Amino acid sequence: MTKSPNPGPAVAPPPPDDSVVLVTGGAGYIGSHTVLALLRAGRRVVVLDSLINASAEALRRVDALAG
């Protein structure tokens, strides 16, 4: 029995140019940093957050930082 070669890590294909990333909890600490990184990478982002443990101010700051 021969061992098959390790194909390496699975790599997802690049998303289509018109794709949008949905970030749930995007106004919280981790979510807002994720949103900022995605925007800086040129991605389109939609944020969904109940604002129970977050603030809309975080999104205003992300908007200002992302330009």
Number of C-alpha atoms within 10 A of each C-alpha: 3 4 5 6 6 6 6 6 6 6 6 6 6 6 10 7 9 7 10 12 14 13 17 15 20 26 27 20 13 10 20 24 16 17 27 21 14 16 18 13 10 11 16 15 16 11 15 13 16 13 12 9 10 17 16 14 10 17 20 13 13 19 14 10 11 15 8
